Amino acid sequence: SSGVKPRYELKPIRTIDRLAMAAALLAVFAIHGYGVLWASAQLI
């Protein structure tokens, strides 16, 4: 293990925060996927 430790003890991630992060990640993939499809359609 490295010698670096957080200044304060880290709190566990709550379920609602975990769901919010999952939704944000899903939105990122959806938006970027749509953008790639739109851009490829513009090339044709």
N, CA, C and O atoms as a GROMACS GRO file, in nm:
protein
  176
    1SER      N    1   0.084  -0.119   0.000
    1SER     CA    2   0.000   0.000   0.000
    1SER      C    3   0.088   0.124   0.000
    1SER      O    4   0.200   0.122   0.051
    2SER      N    5   0.035   0.231  -0.057
    2SER     CA    6   0.111   0.356  -0.058
    2SER      C    7   0.097   0.425   0.077
    2SER      O    8   0.006   0.393   0.154
    3GLY      N    9   0.185   0.518   0.105
    3GLY     CA   10   0.181   0.586   0.233
    3GLY      C   11   0.085   0.702   0.237
    3GLY      O   12   0.078   0.773   0.337
    4VAL      N   13   0.009   0.724   0.129
    4VAL     CA   14  -0.082   0.837   0.122
    4VAL      C   15  -0.215   0.799   0.184
    4VAL      O   16  -0.275   0.697   0.147
    5LYS      N   17  -0.262   0.880   0.278
    5LYS     CA   18  -0.390   0.854   0.344
    5LYS      C   19  -0.475   0.980   0.337
    5LYS      O   20  -0.422   1.091   0.342
    6PRO      N   21  -0.608   0.964   0.327
    6PRO     CA   22  -0.694   1.083   0.326
    6PRO      C   23  -0.688   1.156   0.459
    6PRO      O   24  -0.670   1.095   0.565
    7ARG      N   25  -0.705   1.287   0.453
    7ARG     CA   26  -0.701   1.368   0.574
    7ARG      C   27  -0.815   1.332   0.668
    7ARG      O   28  -0.798   1.325   0.789
    8TYR      N   29  -0.933   1.311   0.608
    8TYR     CA   30  -1.050   1.272   0.686
    8TYR      C   31  -1.095   1.134   0.641
    8TYR      O   32  -1.070   1.094   0.527
    9GLU      N   33  -1.160   1.061   0.730
    9GLU     CA   34  -1.209   0.928   0.694
    9GLU      C   35  -1.317   0.942   0.588
    9GLU      O   36  -1.407   1.024   0.600
   10LEU      N   37  -1.307   0.861   0.483
   10LEU     CA   38  -1.404   0.867   0.375
   10LEU      C   39  -1.534   0.801   0.418
   10LEU      O   40  -1.535   0.698   0.485
   11LYS      N   41  -1.645   0.863   0.377
   11LYS     CA   42  -1.777   0.807   0.410
   11LYS      C   43  -1.819   0.712   0.299
   11LYS      O   44  -1.787   0.736   0.182
   12PRO      N   45  -1.889   0.605   0.332
   12PRO     CA   46  -1.936   0.515   0.226
   12PRO      C   47  -2.038   0.585   0.137
   12PRO      O   48  -2.110   0.675   0.180
   13ILE      N   49  -2.044   0.542   0.012
   13ILE     CA   50  -2.136   0.602  -0.084
   13ILE      C   51  -2.278   0.552  -0.056
   13ILE      O   52  -2.301   0.432  -0.044
   14ARG      N   53  -2.371   0.646  -0.044
   14ARG     CA   54  -2.510   0.608  -0.019
   14ARG      C   55  -2.573   0.552  -0.146
   14ARG      O   56  -2.525   0.576  -0.256
   15THR      N   57  -2.681   0.478  -0.129
   15THR     CA   58  -2.748   0.416  -0.244
   15THR      C   59  -2.799   0.521  -0.341
   15THR      O   60  -2.787   0.504  -0.462
   16ILE      N   61  -2.855   0.631  -0.289
   16ILE     CA   62  -2.909   0.735  -0.378
   16ILE      C   63  -2.797   0.800  -0.458
   16ILE      O   64  -2.816   0.833  -0.575
   17ASP      N   65  -2.680   0.818  -0.396
   17ASP     CA   66  -2.566   0.875  -0.469
   17ASP      C   67  -2.516   0.778  -0.575
   17ASP      O   68  -2.478   0.818  -0.684
   18ARG      N   69  -2.517   0.649  -0.541
   18ARG     CA   70  -2.474   0.547  -0.638
   18ARG      C   71  -2.568   0.546  -0.759
   18ARG      O   72  -2.523   0.534  -0.872
   19LEU      N   73  -2.699   0.558  -0.734
   19LEU     CA   74  -2.796   0.561  -0.843
   19LEU      C   75  -2.779   0.687  -0.928
   19LEU      O   76  -2.792   0.682  -1.050
   20ALA      N   77  -2.750   0.800  -0.863
   20ALA     CA   78  -2.730   0.925  -0.936
   20ALA      C   79  -2.607   0.914  -1.027
   20ALA      O   80  -2.610   0.961  -1.141
   21MET      N   81  -2.500   0.854  -0.977
   21MET     CA   82  -2.380   0.837  -1.059
   21MET      C   83  -2.406   0.742  -1.176
   21MET      O   84  -2.357   0.764  -1.286
   22ALA      N   85  -2.483   0.637  -1.151
   22ALA     CA   86  -2.516   0.542  -1.259
   22ALA      C   87  -2.600   0.611  -1.366
   22ALA      O   88  -2.579   0.589  -1.485
   23ALA      N   89  -2.696   0.694  -1.324
   23ALA     CA   90  -2.780   0.766  -1.420
   23ALA      C   91  -2.698   0.866  -1.501
   23ALA      O   92  -2.719   0.881  -1.621
   24ALA      N   93  -2.604   0.934  -1.435
   24ALA     CA   94  -2.519   1.029  -1.506
   24ALA      C   95  -2.431   0.958  -1.608
   24ALA      O   96  -2.413   1.007  -1.719
   25LEU      N   97  -2.376   0.843  -1.570
   25LEU     CA   98  -2.291   0.768  -1.662
   25LEU      C   99  -2.373   0.718  -1.782
   25LEU      O  100  -2.326   0.722  -1.895
   26LEU      N  101  -2.495   0.673  -1.755
   26LEU     CA  102  -2.583   0.629  -1.863
   26LEU      C  103  -2.615   0.745  -1.957
   26LEU      O  104  -2.618   0.727  -2.079
   27ALA      N  105  -2.640   0.863  -1.901
   27ALA     CA  106  -2.670   0.980  -1.983
   27ALA      C  107  -2.550   1.018  -2.070
   27ALA      O  108  -2.567   1.055  -2.186
   28VAL      N  109  -2.430   1.009  -2.014
   28VAL     CA  110  -2.309   1.040  -2.091
   28VAL      C  111  -2.297   0.947  -2.211
   28VAL      O  112  -2.272   0.991  -2.323
   29PHE      N  113  -2.315   0.817  -2.188
   29PHE     CA  114  -2.305   0.722  -2.298
   29PHE      C  115  -2.415   0.745  -2.401
   29PHE      O  116  -2.389   0.736  -2.521
   30ALA      N  117  -2.536   0.775  -2.357
   30ALA     CA  118  -2.647   0.796  -2.449
   30ALA      C  119  -2.623   0.920  -2.535
   30ALA      O  120  -2.642   0.916  -2.657
   31ILE      N  121  -2.581   1.030  -2.473
   31ILE     CA  122  -2.560   1.155  -2.546
   31ILE      C  123  -2.445   1.141  -2.645
   31ILE      O  124  -2.456   1.182  -2.761
   32HIS      N  125  -2.334   1.082  -2.601
   32HIS     CA  126  -2.220   1.068  -2.690
   32HIS      C  127  -2.248   0.965  -2.800
   32HIS      O  128  -2.206   0.983  -2.914
   33GLY      N  129  -2.319   0.859  -2.766
   33GLY     CA  130  -2.356   0.761  -2.868
   33GLY      C  131  -2.444   0.823  -2.975
   33GLY      O  132  -2.425   0.798  -3.094
   34TYR      N  133  -2.541   0.904  -2.932
   34TYR     CA  134  -2.628   0.972  -3.028
   34TYR      C  135  -2.546   1.070  -3.113
   34TYR      O  136  -2.570   1.082  -3.233
   35GLY      N  137  -2.451   1.138  -3.052
   35GLY     CA  138  -2.368   1.232  -3.126
   35GLY      C  139  -2.285   1.163  -3.232
   35GLY      O  140  -2.270   1.214  -3.343
   36VAL      N  141  -2.230   1.046  -3.200
   36VAL     CA  142  -2.151   0.970  -3.298
   36VAL      C  143  -2.240   0.924  -3.412
   36VAL      O  144  -2.201   0.932  -3.529
   37LEU      N  145  -2.361   0.876  -3.380
   37LEU     CA  146  -2.453   0.833  -3.485
   37LEU      C  147  -2.494   0.950  -3.574
   37LEU      O  148  -2.501   0.936  -3.696
   38TRP      N  149  -2.521   1.065  -3.513
   38TRP     CA  150  -2.561   1.183  -3.590
   38TRP      C  151  -2.447   1.228  -3.682
   38TRP      O  152  -2.470   1.260  -3.798
   39ALA      N  153  -2.324   1.230  -3.628
   39ALA     CA  154  -2.210   1.273  -3.708
   39ALA      C  155  -2.184   1.176  -3.823
   39ALA      O  156  -2.152   1.219  -3.934
   40SER      N  157  -2.197   1.048  -3.798
   40SER     CA  158  -2.173   0.951  -3.905
   40SER      C  159  -2.282   0.962  -4.012
   40SER      O  160  -2.255   0.940  -4.130
   41ALA      N  161  -2.404   0.996  -3.973
   41ALA     CA  162  -2.511   1.014  -4.071
   41ALA      C  163  -2.485   1.138  -4.156
   41ALA      O  164  -2.524   1.141  -4.273
   42GLN      N  165  -2.420   1.239  -4.100
   42GLN     CA  166  -2.389   1.360  -4.176
   42GLN      C  167  -2.285   1.332  -4.284
   42GLN      O  168  -2.281   1.401  -4.386
   43LEU      N  169  -2.202   1.232  -4.263
   43LEU     CA  170  -2.097   1.200  -4.359
   43LEU      C  171  -2.152   1.128  -4.482
   43LEU      O  172  -2.093   1.132  -4.590
   44ILE      N  173  -2.266   1.062  -4.464
   44ILE     CA  174  -2.322   0.982  -4.574
   44ILE      C  175  -2.404   1.071  -4.666
   44ILE      O  176  -2.460   1.023  -4.765
   0.00000   0.00000   0.00000
